[in-house]
Amino acid sequence: MQPFHMQRLGVIMRGDPQNPDEALGVLNPAAARSRDNSRLYVFPRVVAAGNYSRIGLAEVLFDAAGEPVGVKRRGYVLEPTESYEQNAHTAGCEDARVTYVEPLGRYIMTYTAYGPLGPRIALAESRDLLHWERIGPLKFAFDPRMRVDFDLYDNKDAYLFPEPVRDPQGRPALALIHRPAHVQGGIGVLPVGIAEQRASIWISYCNIDAAQRDSGALLRWRDHQLLATPQRDWEITKIGGGAPPVRTPYGWLMIYHGVAGQIIEQVDHQPFVHYSAGIMVLDIDDPRRVLYRSPMPTLAPEATEERQGIVPNVVFPTGIDQRANRRLDVYYGMADSAIGVARLDVPERLPIL
């Protein structure tokens, strides 16, 4: 039996059919608590016709028992106004994740900027979750070991760790999860020493002292390491980051997504894929060490809203809310159309693999 299980709590947000901004759904929300812990905000991807995406702002509403039951829309925090968020086909600020980075004293949003050369990772920052300023698109340092320029690859599904970890040299650093795509449509160039062609999860690092002095330092990442590759049937096509890591007594708990099925290149809404969610636990000090990984999905598309929508058969976790008594609430996209929430209770013991 798996030590992790997600219990569905229901749908909290659907696209408004009367609002053209939401014609293609609301999905894949970041989630973050206000500094005083009194409010929970989600940052959904809001999609208009033509796959034009904005990042919205909504406050989560709770019932008397403390269960999330809906949202109050509060507008948008990012719209694709910058050149690196626009292309000849459409424009988009997509699939945000938000982390309060303790040593920086502010919230950092990672999001996918759907720009001229395809998707890449960009950052914004905030002190109150309501007002955001762009920092810019990420730059990955050239790696002479692998002879690779990661800036030439599509990249997405990124988020930061909330606390410093050790980089490969043993120094305190900020860490970033991301998912570069080296091979697309059977064409591409792999980094030297990397045999895995399928999109996988990588980790990179940033100088913490420089980032404390200047937010611009957060755009420069180095020491790229392959963290995890597809293993099981339910993630056989590719894997990527889901919701940002949460500290637990036995390591960083990180929710990720796995994909099975056929990917059709140059298609925005994939009809033949199956997205599920799993758990990884990473070492607190050196997150390159994977201590646990789900053998089976902890959440798979089974509910009607997860099986029927813009892209059927999708659960896509992107937000996490740490509650009391080892409870985590996971906010996720449902078939690229709506937003659901599921409860995850962290077990007292973890089987180490």
N, C-alpha and C positions, 0 to 999 in steps of 0.2 A: 504494500500500500504506500502511496506517495505521502510524504510528510506535509505537503502543501496542497491546499484545495481552495478554490474560489467559489463563493456563494453569490449568485446574482442578486442584486438589490433592486434592479429595474432600470428603466429608461428615464433619464432626467432632462434630456433636451432633444428636440426634433427640429428639422428644418421647417420654417414658417412658409407655407405655400403662398401667402400673400406678400411675401418679401422677396423681390427678385434677387437680392444679394444672397439668398439662401436657396436658390432654385435647385442646386445640386447637393444640398445637405449641409449639416453641421457635423463635425467629426473630429477625432484625434486631438483631444484637449490636453494642454498642460494644466497643472493644478498647483496651487501654492497658498499657504496660510499667511494672513497678515502678521506683522511682527508681534502684535499683542494676542495672536491666536484666536481672535474673536470672529474672523470672517475667512471663508474659503472662497477663492476665486478660481475659475477655470478660463482657459484661453483657447477656445475652439477654433479650428480651421473652418471658415465660413466660405462656401463655394458658390459662385454665381455661374451663369451660363458661360460656356467656353472655358471651363476649368479655371476661372479667375478667382484667386483665393486671397482672403484677408484673414488676419488673426483677430478674433473678437475678444470681448471681456464680458464675463457673466459671473454673478455671485450665486453660490450654491445655497439653496433653501433647505432647511432641515425641519422635520416634524418634531412633535413633543418628545419623542423617544430618542431624538438625535440621529435619525436616519435621513440621508439625503433623498429628497423627493422631487426637486425641480431646480430651476434657475431663474434669476432675474437678469435680463440682458442689460448691459451697460455700455454698449457701443463697440468700438474697435480700438485696438492699441497699435496695430501696424497695418498699413495698406501698401501694396507694391508700387511705390512711387520712385524707387531708386533704379538706376540703370542695371544694377546687378540682380534685380528682382523682375526684370522684364525680358521678353524675347519676341521673336517674330510671330509666334503662335498665340501666346497669352502672357499673363503675368501672375506672380504668386508669392505670397508669404505663407508658408505651409508648415503644419505639423510641429508646433512649438513644444518645447520642454522648458520648464522653469526650475532653477535650483537657487536656494538661498546659500551663497558661498560665504561661509562664516569669516574667513580671514579677510575678505574684501568688504564685508559689512553691507552687501547689497545683493539683490536678485539678478541673476544672469539668465537671459532667455537665449536658447539656441533654436534656430528655425531653419527650414529649407528655403533658400532663395532660388526661385525657378527662373534663372537668368539666361543670357544669350547662349551659353555653351551647355546648358542643362542645369540640373540641380546641384547646388553647393551649399555649404553651411555658413550661416551668418549669425551675428550676435547683437543683442540689445541689452540694456541694463536699466534697473529701476530701484528706487529706495522704498516705494510704497505700493507697488503692483498696479497702480492706476496710471502712472505717467512713465513712458518708456522713451529712451534715446538709443538710436542705433549706434553700435560700435563699428560694424562693417563686416565684410566677408573674411573668413579665416584664410590664413596662409600656412601651409605645411612645409616645414624646412626640407630641402633636398636631402635625401638619405644616401650617403655614399656607399654604405654597406649593401643596400638593395638596389642602388642606382635607379631611384624612382622619384618622380615629381608628382606627389599626390594631388597637386592643384590641377593636374590635367585629367583627373578622373571625376565622374559624377560622385557625389558624396551626400549623405543625409543621415537621419536617425541618430543625431548627436545630442549629448548632454554632459554636464559637468558633475563631478563629485562634490559634495557639500563641504568637505574638509580636505586638508592636505594629505597626500600619501607619499610614499617613497618612489622616486623615479628609478630607472635602471642603474643609475650610479649611486643610489642610496640617499639622495638628497631630497628634502621636503619639496614637493611640487604640487601644482594643480594638475588634475587628470581629466581627460576628455574621452568619452566613448564616441565612436563614429563608424560609418559603414561605407567605405569606398567601393566602387564597382570597377574592377580592373578589366573585366571581360563583359561585353554586351553584344548580343546577337552572334556569339561565337567568335568575335573579333576583339582583340585587345593585347596588351603587353603586361605580363606579370612582373612584379618585383623580383629581383634576383633572390633565389633561395625559397620562393613561395610557389608551391605547386597547386594550391587550391584556386580554381577558377571561379567558383561560386561566391557571390557577395557574402562577406563574413564580418565579424565584429573585431574592430581594432581599438587600441588605446594609444593616446599620445599625451605629451606632457608640456607644461608651460612653467616658466620661471615665476614663482610666487612673489618674490620681492619686487620684480619689475611690474607685475600686475597690480600690486598694492600702490605703487607710485603712479601708474598710468594705465588707464583702461585699454589703451591701444596695444599694450603688451599681450592682451588676451587674444589678439588676432594671430599670434605667432606660436606655433606648436612644433614639437620636436620629439625625437626618440620614439618613433612609431613602432608599435609591436602588434603582431597578430595575436588576438586574444582567444577567439573561438570560431570554429567553422561548423557548417552543417554536419549533423551526425545521424539523427533518427529519421524515420520515414516521414514524420509530420513536419519536418523542417528540411526536407531533402533538397529543395530548390535554392533557398537562401535563408539567412538569418540576419537580424538587425536589432539594435537597441530598442527598448520599449519605454518604461518609466525610469526616472533617475534613481540612483542607488540610495538605499536607506540603511543606516548603521543598525546592526543587530548584535547580540552578544557573541555570535560566532562568525561574523563577517559582514561585508556589504551585500545586502540582498538587492538584486537587480532583476527586474522583469524584462524579458526580451520576447521578440516575436519570431516565429518560424513559418516558412512558406512552403507549401507543396503545390504541385500543379505546373501548368505551362505558362510562361511569360511571353507575351507578344510584344516585340520591340516597337517603339514609337506609338504606343497606345496609352492614353491617359487612364482609362478605366478597364482594368484587366478582367475578362469574363471567366477565365479558367483557373483561378488560383484559390487556395484554401489557407487562410491565415489563422494561426493559433498562438497561444501565449504560454511561456514557460518561465522557470525560475533559474537564475544562477546565483551562487553565493561566492564572493571573491574575498580573498584575504584582506584584512583591514589595513595592514601596513604595505603590502605589495599586491595590488589588485590584479597583477598578471597571473597570480595563482588562483585557479578555479577550484574551489573546495566542494562545490555541489552543483549539479545540473539536472534539471528535470528529465527523467527518462520518457515521460509522457506529458502531453499538454496539461497545464493547470486550468486553462480556459480554452475551449474550442467552440466554433460557431454551431450552436444548437438551437438557440431561441429564434423565433420568427424574424425579429429585427436584425439578427446576425446573419441569417441565411438569405434574406431578401432585401435588396436595396440597389444602390448605384453600382456597387461591386459586391456581388453575393458571396456569402461564406467568408466573412472577415470579422475577426475581433483583433483590435489594434490598440494595445495599452500605451498610453503616453503620459498619464498623470497619476500621482500617488499622494495620499493624505494619511499621515501617521496619526492614529487615534490612540486611545488608552488601552492598556492590557494586551499588548502585542497585536493589536488589530491594525491592519492597513486597508484603506479603501482605494481601490484601483479604478481609475476613470479611463474609459476606452471607447474607440470608435466602433460603430456597429454597421457593417456592410457599407461603409463610406456614406452613411445617410443620417445616423443619429448617434447619440452619446449615452452610454450606459455606465453603471458603476457596479462593482463586485467587491465583496468583503473577503479579505485574505487574513487568516489567523496564523501568526508565526508560531511554529511549534517550539516547545521547550528544548528539544534536542534535535540535532541535525545529523543524519547519516553522512559521514564523510566518504566521498568517493576517491 
